[in-house]
Amino acid sequence: FVHASALEASGLRLLEPGQRVEFDLEAGRNGQEAHRLRIV
């Protein structure tokens, strides 16, 4: 699962099924959240 706001903040518009990404984890209100997504 990737939240739309994480995509937008990383400058991405959408992900295709099966597309591989890298990301950094940061502490959020409800646990860890993905930030700075990059398509690999």
N, C-alpha and C positions, 0 to 999 in steps of 0.2 A: 504494500500500500504506500502510495506517495500522495501527500496532500497537495492540492492545486497551488496553495500559497508557496510551498517549497519550490515547485517548478517555476512559478512566476518570479520569485526572488532570485532564482539562479539564471534567469534569462531564457528559460525553456518554455515552449508553448504546449507540448504534449509529448508523451512517450508511447511508443508502439509496444504491443505485447511481445515479450521476450527480449526487448532491448535492454542492454546491460548498462548500468550506471555505477559510478562511485559517488560517495558522499561523506561528509563529516557529521559526526554525532555531537549534539549539544544538549545540555539539560533543558527541559521544557517544564511547563506546569504539571504535566501528567506523566513525566518520564522523559526518556531520550527522544529527540527529534532529529530528522535528517535535515542538513543544511548544506549549501554549496554543492548541489548536484552537478555531475559531469557525465556526459555520455562517453562510454569507452568503446 
